[in-house]
Amino acid sequence: MPSSKQKQSKSNLRPISTLNLLSNREIQGLMSSKEEVRQLFRECALAILNTGNDEDDVKKLLRAYSDFEIEVVPEARGPKIAVKNAPGTAFVDGNMIRGIQDHLFSVLRDIVYVNHILSRDGLYDLDTSEGITEVVFDILRNANIVQPNLRPDLVVCWGGHSIDRIEYDYTKEVGYQLGLRGLNIATGCGPGAMKGPMKGAAIGHAKQQVEKRRYIGISEPGIIAAEAPNPIVNELVIMPDIEKRLEAFVRVAHCIIVFPGGAGTAEEVLYLLSVLMHEANQGLPYSLILTGPEEKKDYFESLDKFIKATLGDEAVQHYQIINGDPEKVAKTARKGVERVRKHRLKTQDAYGFNWDLTVAHELQRPFEPTHENMASLKLTRDQSSAELASALRCAFSGIVAGNVKAFGIEQIEAHGPYKLNGDAQIMAELETLLGEFIAQKRMKINVENYEPCWRLAS
């Protein structure tokens, strides 16, 4: 963690995004935001300014920069941001790096402005699935992530922020092969398997002289300190919670590639499987590829075994595993994207946002990882495979929170490990999988003696 001597004392920033088009009423709405929104804005802004520093503990970051200050100043030309005691790594010769500056205004847009519009009565019906999807769409459109008249070309890449060099280099090679084929990249925006595909694609795009190069980062407030935007990200959006982040991923993706990761990656895969197994989505084209270097195939062997044992063949049919062959992965992704294009053209669904996909309401409701909620998860077989996948997704979401999110870490410190209950076989499979994640050092960055934040019922 950088020392206090590396802090930048003070800097004033003017809008370089669409925020300079806000009306006086909208600016006043920003200024009158609730205290918890202002605090959330400060924490996310600090994470953005700390980009490039390998640290996934939000509490350490907040302690190291306890004197960090950020203020939004209303002006006729749009709101101005004033920062004080920010990480010095965000500056070059006293000037804030342009990409970080742009991301900082993205934080203002997505944290403060979105909270402002969500607080307006009657604008969205958040008690319905359709209403939540409208929110997801409007946030993405407001951030210019969803754009009209763009040919399908977006590959979402999931994977861990805590991976070794072999796995990282593999993600770059896959990204390079995708870039050579004119495909753009969206990730969770952090380091590791979220940075590698973008870095590789940037080289592929440069070689092919691709004009519109998109490296989209989709994050959420609770995890952005652990996965601050990597330097390649040129479009950033921060969704209000993990559920809207996941829905954003699956609706903007024309193909999803998953690299090795940890509990967060397992959460993402289980979420998508729960969506794809929904009866309303049968027959919709959707490419899901799991891939890693041949010498590190243990992650997907473990995850595949877990999925087969808990969810059965109904889940396995929705993905394919391709290890050690970046070119084959890219070719398969390209074919998957083309299938999606033809389907959207036939059905007149939007190219940039998958309206046809049904996302069950239980997958959209924010899951708060309290000890009570974790213990109440229904990890049993007396339900559909899609519903079990959804419950398992919540279990992994809680584990991610206990590892890296401020709320989860505070819960564990106050009440001890989360307790998970369920059928004996499911608990046994879960214990095996999580044990393998720990043995593979996939839980946290730079932690040798990892202490589990959960306890499974015997």
Phi, psi and omega per residue, in radians:
M1 nan 2.316 -3.135
P2 -1.057 2.566 3.124
S3 -1.394 2.955 -3.125
S4 -1.114 -0.409 3.128
K5 -1.176 -0.308 -3.111
Q6 -1.675 0.253 3.133
K7 -1.512 2.570 3.054
Q8 -1.602 2.141 -2.974
S9 -1.115 -0.837 -3.060
K10 -2.755 2.525 3.102
S11 -2.736 2.455 3.092
N12 -1.989 2.316 -3.065
L13 -2.129 2.428 3.063
R14 -1.824 2.726 -3.078
P15 -1.036 2.365 3.009
I16 -2.198 0.357 3.139
S17 -2.331 -2.989 -3.099
T18 -1.194 -0.055 3.112
L19 -1.151 -0.338 3.104
N20 -1.286 0.008 3.098
L21 -1.768 0.102 -3.131
L22 -1.215 2.539 3.069
S23 -1.386 2.939 3.103
N24 -1.069 -0.657 3.122
R25 -1.098 -0.732 3.134
E26 -1.175 -0.689 3.116
I27 -1.106 -0.732 3.112
Q28 -1.126 -0.576 3.059
G29 -1.096 -0.670 3.085
L30 -1.109 -0.756 -3.063
M31 -1.175 -0.510 -3.053
S32 -1.653 0.229 -3.127
S33 -1.023 2.696 3.138
K34 -1.103 2.746 -3.107
E35 -1.033 -0.691 -3.122
E36 -1.165 -0.532 3.083
V37 -1.235 -0.729 3.108
R38 -1.100 -0.682 3.119
Q39 -1.171 -0.694 3.093
L40 -1.103 -0.711 3.093
F41 -1.060 -0.745 3.127
R42 -1.083 -0.796 -3.107
E43 -1.139 -0.751 -3.137
C44 -1.204 -0.666 3.109
A45 -1.104 -0.715 3.109
L46 -1.103 -0.686 3.090
A47 -1.078 -0.739 3.109
I48 -1.070 -0.782 -3.114
L49 -1.200 -0.331 3.130
N50 -1.622 0.184 -3.135
T51 -0.905 2.329 3.092
G52 1.707 -0.196 3.105
N53 -1.716 2.134 -3.056
D54 -1.309 1.701 3.119
E55 -2.728 2.208 -3.135
D56 -2.078 0.448 3.104
D57 -2.009 1.833 -3.062
V58 -1.098 -0.583 -3.113
K59 -1.180 -0.678 3.081
K60 -1.099 -0.731 -3.140
L61 -1.085 -0.798 -3.131
L62 -1.153 -0.618 3.104
R63 -1.202 -0.724 -3.102
A64 -1.134 -0.508 -3.118
Y65 -2.151 0.849 -3.116
S66 -1.137 -0.381 3.136
D67 -1.662 0.152 3.119
F68 -1.178 2.359 -3.139
E69 -2.280 2.510 3.059
I70 -2.512 2.390 -3.074
E71 -2.398 2.450 3.050
V72 -1.749 2.109 -3.067
V73 -1.914 2.050 -3.134
P74 -1.251 2.350 3.054
E75 -2.451 2.822 -3.086
A76 -1.050 -0.572 -3.107
R77 -1.480 0.034 -3.090
G78 2.164 2.870 -3.108
P79 -1.161 2.442 3.070
K80 -1.861 2.525 3.121
I81 -1.876 2.259 3.066
A82 -1.989 2.214 3.132
V83 -2.112 2.618 -3.138
K84 -2.477 2.412 3.129
N85 1.044 0.766 3.110
A86 -1.537 2.790 3.090
P87 -0.967 2.270 -3.103
G88 -1.138 -0.371 -3.127
T89 -1.202 -0.201 3.120
A90 -1.470 -0.007 -3.044
F91 -2.173 2.622 2.996
V92 -2.232 2.062 -3.119
D93 0.928 0.696 3.071
G94 1.490 -0.075 -3.139
N95 -1.948 2.371 -3.136
M96 -1.178 2.399 3.104
I97 -1.002 2.350 -3.003
R98 -1.017 -0.765 -3.131
G99 -1.108 -0.691 3.106
I100 -1.171 -0.678 3.099
Q101 -1.040 -0.774 3.132
D102 -1.103 -0.752 3.131
H103 -1.121 -0.567 -3.135
L104 -1.132 -0.701 3.074
F105 -1.256 -0.461 3.020
S106 -1.132 -0.670 3.082
V107 -1.078 -0.794 3.120
L108 -1.038 -0.790 -3.141
R109 -1.057 -0.841 -2.963
D110 -1.487 -0.557 -3.128
I111 -1.480 -0.921 -3.029
V112 -1.452 -0.879 -3.087
Y113 -1.147 -0.776 -3.130
V114 -1.117 -0.732 3.081
N115 -1.070 -0.596 3.126
H116 -1.153 -0.822 -3.102
I117 -1.259 -0.538 3.125
L118 -1.213 -0.390 -3.117
S119 -1.432 -0.135 -3.118
R120 -1.399 2.055 -3.064
D121 -1.052 2.373 3.029
G122 1.467 -0.112 -3.110
L123 -1.302 -0.702 3.118
Y124 -2.341 2.533 3.042
D125 -1.745 1.622 -3.064
L126 -1.364 0.002 3.074
D127 -1.568 -0.026 3.130
T128 -2.103 2.673 3.110
S129 -1.096 -0.711 -3.131
E130 -1.105 -0.698 -3.141
G131 -1.109 -0.711 3.128
I132 -1.165 -0.713 3.099
T133 -1.103 -0.625 3.072
E134 -1.079 -0.708 3.097
V135 -1.078 -0.825 3.137
V136 -1.011 -0.810 -3.133
F137 -1.093 -0.807 -3.074
D138 -1.134 -0.649 3.100
I139 -1.135 -0.774 3.135
L140 -1.147 -0.683 3.117
R141 -1.198 -0.712 3.123
N142 -1.088 -0.562 3.118
A143 -1.501 0.007 -3.134
N144 1.155 0.389 3.050
I145 -1.318 -0.794 3.046
V146 -1.518 2.067 -3.120
Q147 -2.225 2.561 -3.138
P148 -1.360 2.735 2.960
N149 1.098 0.489 3.059
L150 -1.829 2.240 3.103
R151 -1.100 2.429 3.135
P152 -0.965 2.203 -3.129
D153 -2.780 0.221 -2.989
L154 -1.725 2.064 3.088
V155 -1.835 2.072 3.052
V156 -1.468 2.248 3.116
C157 -1.989 2.128 3.067
W158 -1.907 2.709 3.102
G159 2.843 3.044 -2.999
G160 -1.393 2.645 3.031
H161 -1.501 -0.261 3.136
S162 -1.960 1.428 3.141
I163 -2.219 2.814 -3.120
D164 -1.545 3.136 -3.025
R165 -1.133 -0.663 -3.130
I166 -1.066 -0.813 -3.139
E167 -1.181 -0.682 3.138
Y168 -1.107 -0.809 3.127
D169 -1.073 -0.601 3.117
Y170 -1.153 -0.735 3.115
T171 -1.090 -0.628 3.092
K172 -1.128 -0.731 -3.117
E173 -1.155 -0.700 3.072
V174 -1.100 -0.783 3.112
G175 -1.034 -0.704 3.112
Y176 -1.064 -0.792 3.129
Q177 -1.139 -0.627 3.071
L178 -1.156 -0.755 3.138
G179 -1.096 -0.649 3.099
L180 -1.097 -0.437 -3.127
R181 -1.722 0.251 3.043
G182 1.285 0.319 -3.135
L183 -1.603 2.433 3.105
N184 -1.668 2.901 -2.951
I185 -2.169 2.401 2.934
A186 -2.239 2.376 3.111
T187 -2.461 -3.083 3.041
G188 -1.275 -0.008 2.963
C189 1.433 -0.061 -3.075
G190 -1.548 -2.751 3.133
P191 -1.452 -2.976 3.041
G192 1.127 -2.241 -3.080
A193 -1.239 -0.101 3.057
M194 -1.614 -0.460 3.125
K195 -1.544 -0.736 -3.031
G196 -0.950 -0.869 -3.134
P197 -1.064 -0.639 3.121
M198 -1.163 -0.733 -3.125
K199 -1.126 -0.758 3.110
G200 -1.150 -0.749 -3.130
A201 -1.106 -0.603 3.140
A202 -1.056 -0.659 3.108
I203 -1.240 -0.769 3.106
G204 -1.061 -0.743 3.108
H205 -1.101 -0.729 -3.133
A206 -1.094 -0.757 3.138
K207 -1.103 -0.665 -3.124
Q208 -1.545 -0.006 -3.133
Q209 0.950 0.766 3.088
V210 -1.203 2.261 -3.066
E211 -1.393 -0.867 -3.096
K212 -1.669 1.692 -3.098
R213 -1.800 1.994 -3.054
R214 -1.992 2.150 3.073
Y215 -2.176 1.540 -2.958
I216 -1.603 2.269 3.053
G217 -1.921 2.182 3.117
I218 -2.043 2.002 -3.068
S219 -2.188 -3.012 3.043
E220 -2.645 2.713 -2.957
P221 -0.980 -0.662 -3.040
G222 -1.222 -0.325 -3.023
I223 -2.100 -0.070 -3.013
I224 -1.160 -0.498 3.092
A225 -1.201 -0.557 3.106
A226 -1.401 -0.461 -3.100
E227 -2.315 1.069 3.106
A228 -1.069 2.625 -3.075
P229 -0.977 2.302 3.057
N230 -1.310 2.877 -3.018
P231 -1.150 -0.235 -3.093
I232 -1.446 -0.456 -3.068
V233 -0.985 2.180 3.072
N234 -2.038 -0.056 3.010
E235 -2.409 2.146 -3.073
L236 -2.192 2.386 3.004
V237 -2.417 2.405 3.140
I238 -1.997 1.920 -3.133
M239 -1.370 2.745 -3.055
P240 -1.122 -0.527 -3.108
D241 -2.702 3.012 -3.047
I242 -1.115 -0.617 -3.112
E243 -1.159 -0.737 3.107
K244 -1.243 -0.519 3.049
R245 -1.123 -0.808 -3.133
L246 -1.135 -0.722 3.105
E247 -1.113 -0.668 3.094
A248 -1.038 -0.793 3.117
F249 -0.982 -0.918 -2.998
V250 -1.278 -0.368 3.134
R251 -1.538 -0.490 3.123
V252 -1.573 -0.322 -3.063
A253 -1.247 2.460 2.949
H254 -1.811 -0.165 3.020
C255 -2.915 2.590 3.075
I256 -2.158 2.252 3.065
I257 -1.996 2.298 -3.125
V258 -2.016 2.191 3.057
F259 -1.752 2.905 3.095
P260 -0.979 2.535 3.123
G261 -2.720 -2.444 3.127
G262 -2.345 -2.380 -3.096
A263 -1.138 -0.642 -3.135
G264 -1.139 -0.677 3.105
T265 -1.175 -0.720 3.073
A266 -1.070 -0.684 3.092
E267 -1.032 -0.799 -3.120
E268 -1.107 -0.756 3.137
V269 -1.115 -0.765 -3.133
L270 -1.142 -0.659 3.078
Y271 -1.048 -0.875 -3.106
L272 -1.123 -0.702 3.104
L273 -1.086 -0.663 3.100
S274 -1.098 -0.666 3.097
V275 -1.175 -0.854 -3.048
L276 -1.189 -0.474 3.130
M277 -1.429 -0.129 3.109
H278 -1.113 2.369 -3.036
E279 -1.029 -0.515 -3.118
A280 -1.262 -0.277 -3.087
N281 -1.748 0.067 3.133
Q282 -1.102 2.249 3.114
G283 1.668 -0.244 3.092
L284 -1.287 2.301 3.127
P285 -1.221 2.256 3.129
Y286 -2.720 2.094 -3.101
S287 -1.724 2.137 3.074
L288 -2.182 2.025 -3.071
I289 -2.069 2.204 3.043
L290 -1.790 2.225 -3.049
T291 -2.624 2.610 3.085
G292 -2.835 2.974 3.089
P293 -1.119 2.602 -3.070
E294 -0.980 -0.711 -3.090
E295 -1.305 -0.113 3.116
K296 -2.151 0.577 -3.077
K297 -1.327 -0.028 -3.092
D298 -1.086 -0.555 -3.115
Y299 -1.067 -0.879 -3.085
F300 -1.339 -0.429 2.997
E301 -1.103 -0.758 3.130
S302 -1.163 -0.800 -3.102
L303 -1.185 -0.714 3.124
D304 -1.089 -0.754 3.111
K305 -1.079 -0.732 3.140
F306 -1.111 -0.787 -3.128
I307 -1.105 -0.772 3.123
K308 -1.074 -0.738 -3.071
A309 -1.255 -0.538 -3.053
T310 -1.769 -0.660 -3.043
L311 -1.914 -0.337 3.057
G312 1.435 -3.043 -3.073
D313 -1.110 -0.422 3.128
E314 -1.029 -0.579 3.140
A315 -1.485 -0.692 -3.048
V316 -1.054 -0.554 -3.078
Q317 -1.178 -0.219 -3.065
H318 -1.581 -0.026 3.119
Y319 -2.473 2.836 3.012
Q320 -2.273 2.579 3.140
I321 -1.875 2.197 3.082
I322 -2.254 1.873 -3.124
N323 -1.811 2.438 2.959
G324 1.268 0.321 -3.096
D325 -2.470 1.402 -3.097
P326 -1.004 -0.667 -3.118
E327 -1.143 -0.735 3.111
K328 -1.127 -0.681 3.102
V329 -1.035 -0.823 -3.103
A330 -1.153 -0.712 3.111
K331 -1.126 -0.712 3.111
T332 -1.131 -0.714 3.104
A333 -1.103 -0.755 3.137
R334 -1.044 -0.749 3.107
K335 -1.131 -0.686 3.123
G336 -1.123 -0.717 3.106
V337 -1.097 -0.709 -3.133
E338 -1.160 -0.648 3.073
R339 -1.076 -0.724 3.115
V340 -1.111 -0.756 3.141
R341 -1.025 -0.820 -3.117
K342 -1.119 -0.692 3.133
H343 -1.152 -0.789 -3.124
R344 -1.136 -0.643 3.109
L345 -1.123 -0.700 -3.117
K346 -1.223 -0.710 -3.065
T347 -1.630 -0.103 -3.115
Q348 1.139 0.415 3.017
D349 -1.318 2.689 -3.103
A350 -1.126 2.467 3.086
Y351 -1.169 -0.661 -2.987
G352 -1.573 -0.167 -3.075
F353 -2.647 2.133 -3.038
N354 -1.440 1.533 3.127
W355 -1.271 -0.446 -3.085
D356 -1.197 -0.445 -3.061
L357 -1.236 2.275 3.076
T358 -1.620 2.197 3.053
V359 -2.009 2.032 -3.082
A360 -1.044 2.567 -3.065
H361 -1.047 -0.600 -3.136
E362 -1.160 -0.402 3.070
L363 -1.408 -0.278 -3.096
Q364 -1.659 -0.448 -3.111
R365 -1.255 2.252 -3.135
P366 -1.019 2.290 3.094
F367 -1.714 2.047 3.124
E368 -1.634 2.040 -3.043
P369 -1.393 1.149 2.972
T370 -1.443 2.888 3.113
H371 -1.092 -0.653 3.138
E372 -1.143 -0.790 -3.113
N373 -1.172 -0.663 3.121
M374 -1.158 -0.735 -3.125
A375 -1.210 -0.393 -3.086
S376 -1.572 -0.059 -3.130
L377 -1.056 2.404 -3.097
K378 -1.582 1.525 -3.131
L379 -1.725 1.094 -3.062
T380 -2.306 2.916 -3.068
R381 -1.595 -0.060 -3.118
D382 -1.468 0.877 3.124
Q383 -2.802 2.991 3.135
S384 -1.227 2.795 3.107
S385 -1.084 -0.615 3.106
A386 -1.125 -0.712 3.131
E387 -1.211 -0.675 3.093
L388 -1.135 -0.718 3.097
A389 -1.047 -0.684 3.116
S390 -1.122 -0.743 3.123
A391 -1.161 -0.719 3.098
L392 -1.123 -0.639 3.076
R393 -1.003 -0.767 3.130
C394 -1.108 -0.665 3.112
A395 -1.066 -0.797 3.117
F396 -1.208 -0.560 3.074
S397 -1.079 -0.728 3.096
G398 -1.130 -0.668 3.113
I399 -1.134 -0.717 3.066
V400 -1.053 -0.770 3.133
A401 -1.072 -0.753 3.124
G402 -1.146 -0.430 3.128
N403 -1.432 -0.808 -2.919
V404 -2.308 -0.269 -3.085
K405 -1.585 2.505 -3.070
A406 -0.996 -0.793 -3.112
F407 -1.094 -0.810 -3.123
G408 -1.116 -0.741 3.128
I409 -1.080 -0.712 3.109
E410 -1.136 -0.672 3.108
Q411 -1.074 -0.779 -3.123
I412 -1.157 -0.738 3.139
E413 -1.110 -0.606 -3.080
A414 -1.449 -0.637 -2.969
H415 -2.183 0.041 -3.117
G416 1.464 -3.019 -3.080
P417 -1.098 2.628 3.001
Y418 -1.129 2.607 3.073
K419 -1.962 2.254 3.118
L420 -2.018 2.366 -3.119
N421 -2.165 2.618 3.098
G422 3.054 -2.994 3.100
D423 -1.038 2.546 -3.053
A424 -0.990 -0.768 -3.099
Q425 -1.167 -0.715 3.118
I426 -1.120 -0.724 3.114
M427 -1.113 -0.673 3.133
A428 -1.146 -0.771 3.113
E429 -1.122 -0.694 3.127
L430 -1.138 -0.728 3.115
E431 -1.090 -0.724 3.125
T432 -1.119 -0.824 -3.103
L433 -1.103 -0.834 -3.120
L434 -1.145 -0.627 3.077
G435 -1.095 -0.665 3.109
E436 -1.219 -0.620 3.067
F437 -1.073 -0.725 3.127
I438 -1.149 -0.790 -3.142
A439 -1.077 -0.576 3.126
Q440 -1.487 0.053 3.117
K441 1.013 0.896 -3.073
R442 -1.927 0.203 -3.057
M443 -1.597 -0.807 -3.106
K444 -2.522 2.731 3.106
I445 -1.288 2.350 2.979
N446 0.964 0.706 3.088
V447 -2.134 1.986 -3.098
E448 -1.396 -0.843 -3.088
N449 -1.869 1.380 -3.073
Y450 -1.243 2.313 3.085
E451 -1.807 2.034 -3.123
P452 -1.014 2.475 3.129
C453 -1.695 0.288 -3.121
W454 -2.431 2.844 3.013
R455 -2.459 2.266 -3.100
L456 -1.676 2.429 3.068
A457 -1.143 2.373 -3.119
S458 -1.328 nan nan
